[in-house]
Amino acid sequence: MNGRKFLPTYLLQGSKIQTRVGLLMLLCTWLSNCPIAVTHFLHNTANVPFLTGQIAENLGEEEQLVQGLCALLLGISIYFNDNSLETYLKEKLKQLIEKRIGKENFIEKLGFISKHELYSRASQKPQPNFPSPEYMIFDHEFTKLVKELEGVITKAIYKSSEEDKKEEEVKKTLEQHDNIVTHYKNMIREQDLQLEELKHQVSTLKCQNEQLQTAVTQQASQIQQQKDQYNLLKAQRGKDSQYQGSSSDGFQVNGVQPEEISRLREEIEELKSNQELLQSQLAAKDSLIENLKSSQAASAVHEPSATAASTRDAEQVAELKQTKSVPVQGESEAVTAASTAEVEGRLAALLQETRELKNEIKVLSEERTALKQQLDSSNSTIAILQNEKDKLELEITDSKKEQDDLLVLLADQDQKILSLKKKLKDLGHPIEEEDELESGDQDDEDDENEDGGKDHGLNI
């Protein structure tokens, strides 16, 4: 079906009054508060001549309701016209009404709707209640729409072009201010979201900072413990170094008690005295041996009887040699070797313990170096986090200042809007409340979303 022949064809061919009234009510509801739909409606050049022809005719009472709805539809096309079509500007449509119909006649035909009995019934009762289907024409919502548009259409018909221009300028100014206010409201909303996000980031960074500070405190405590252990080992090492032996033995005796050292020294002195005594005895016996040797050499030339004495002397010499080589020297060396071995064993154990302490000190030094590096890294991270925190606080301060400026600007815009609304009120234009304006803006958005459906459903 061709959409461009939709309106005239169905209004002319419709046999029932309800069909034609229903179609006109649908078009009036569709075009109200939607300049885009009005523009599409006026694109069909057959619609306006058809409506003016229907309004200008003198028909019976049954057709008066159709004429009133046609006048309402044409009035909506004037009131919500955005002057985007050069051939159907507001002023041209009003001139067409004045020439073809007449302003008074047009207003009279427009009043046929509110004077109809079925309109009065529907306007009084929100819930539909009809005795029979023939009375089912109007609904309560449409009566509210007619009541709202009848007055503004009447004023629009009688307004001059200068008043229309002023009203258009005021509307454009209001729209611009509304757009500015909406823009700043959205900007403030975005900044509030950014501020909340920054606050969340600051809170997270604070938690991380506290955790890092706790970790640094723990590391500092561990480092202090390592330092205390190191100082304790160092002090113990210095204490052990004080117990060195005499320079004669050439060894350190770390870890040996003073009483043991004194006892060992006494034993050594006693062994030395015993050795000197034995050496003196040995020297005396050596002298005796030499005397015996000399006497033996002298008596070798005498009688043979001296052989027995010589034999006895030789046995005595061997006994003395044995006494010299075994009993005297063996006892002294055994005691000295045992004492020396015991001291050397203890010294070796002390040296081993000293080497182990040195290794442990080296390991602790390496751990201390690693902990110091971790502490330096933690301090660097804390400094970076502190810088980021300062930047975030600066950004928050700037955002608050910008938000205050925007609030001041919004206050100025509200004052301008109030003054412009007062001017509109003085000009006789109806002023809606802020809540109704917001709901109207929502309806405009819904109508724009449905605009694609209109283009396919009503290609006029």
C-alpha positions, 0 to 999 in steps of 0.5 A, a space after each residue: 500500500 502506498 503510504 502517500 495516499 494513506 490519509 485521504 484514501 481512508 478518510 474518504 473511503 471510511 464508511 463508519 464515523 468511528 473509523 475516521 475519528 479513530 484515524 484522526 485521533 491517532 494522527 493527532 496523538 502521533 504528531 503532538 510534541 514531535 516536530 519531526 513527525 509534523 515535517 514528515 506529515 507536511 512532506 505529503 502535499 495532499 494532506 494540507 489541502 485535504 484538511 483545509 477542504 474538510 474544515 471549510 465545508 459545511 457538513 451535518 452534525 455527524 461530520 462536525 466531530 470529523 471537522 473538529 479533529 481535522 482542525 486539531 490536526 492542522 493546528 498541531 501541524 502549525 504549533 509544532 512546525 519547526 519551519 524546516 519546509 519552505 512551502 509549509 512555514 507557520 506563517 504560510 499555513 496561517 495565511 492559508 487558513 485565513 484565506 480558505 477557512 477564516 480564523 473565526 471559522 477555524 476556531 469554531 470548528 476546533 471547538 466542535 470537539 470539546 462541545 461533543 457529548 461523548 467528549 464530555 463523558 470521556 473527560 469526566 470518567 478516567 475509566 472507560 464506561 460505554 453503554 454500547 460500542 457506538 459510544 466508544 470514540 474518545 478516551 480520557 487521555 485524548 481529552 486531556 491532550 485536546 484540552 491542553 492543545 486547544 488553547 495553545 493552537 488558538 493563541 498560535 492562530 491569532 499570533 502575529 509573525 513578530 510574536 512568533 519570531 520572538 517566541 521562537 527566539 525565546 524557545 531557542 534561547 531556552 533550548 540552548 540554556 537547557 542544553 547548557 544546563 544538561 551539559 554541565 549536569 552531565 559534566 558534574 555527574 562525570 566529575 562526581 564519578 571520577 572523584 569517587 574513583 579517585 577517592 577509591 584509589 586514594 583509599 587503596 593507596 593508603 592501605 598499600 602505604 600502611 602495609 608497606 610501612 608495616 613491612 618496613 617496620 618489620 624489616 627494620 626490626 629484623 635488621 635491628 635484631 641482626 645488628 644486635 646479634 652481630 654486635 653480640 658475636 663481635 663482643 664475644 669474639 673480642 672477649 675470646 681474643 683476650 685469652 691468648 697464650 704466651 708468645 712462646 707457644 705461638 698459638 691462641 687459646 680462645 675459649 680456655 678457662 683461666 684456671 685451666 691455663 694456670 694449671 697447665 702452666 704449673 704442670 709445664 713448669 713442674 715438667 721443666 724442673 723434673 727435666 732439669 733434675 734428670 738432665 743433672 743426674 744424666 750429666 753426673 752419670 756421664 761423668 761417672 762413665 767417662 771416669 770408668 772408661 779412663 780407669 778401664 783403659 789404664 788397667 787393661 795392661 795389668 794382670 788377667 784377673 782384671 778381666 772379671 772386673 772389666 766385665 763387671 764394669 762393662 755391665 755397669 756401663 750398659 746399665 747406666 746407658 740403659 738408665 740414660 736412654 730409657 728411664 730418664 728420657 722416656 718419662 719426661 718426654 711422655 708427660 710433655 707429649 701428653 700435655 702438649 697434645 691435649 693443649 694442641 687439641 683444645 687449640 685446634 677446636 678453638 680455631 675451628 670454632 673461630 672459623 665457624 663464627 667468622 663464616 656465620 658473621 659473613 652470612 649475617 653481613 650478607 643478609 644485612 646487606 640484602 635487608 638494607 637493599 630491601 629497605 632502600 627499595 621500600 623507601 623508594 616505593 613509599 616516596 613514589 606512593 607519596 608523590 602519587 597521593 599528593 598528585 591525587 589530592 591536587 587533582 581532587 582540589 582542582 575538581 572541587 574548585 571546578 565543580 564550585 565554578 560550575 555550580 556558580 555558572 548553573 546558578 547564573 543559568 537558573 536565574 537567566 532561565 527564570 527571567 526568560 520564563 517570566 518573559 514567556 509568561 508575560 507573553 502569554 505562553 504557558 510555562 510548565 514546571 520543572 518536573 513536567 519539563 523533565 518528563 516532556 524531555 523524556 517523552 521527546 527522547 522516546 518519540 525520537 527513538 520511535 521515529 524510525 517506526 513512524 517512517 515505515 508505518 506512516 510514510 506521508 
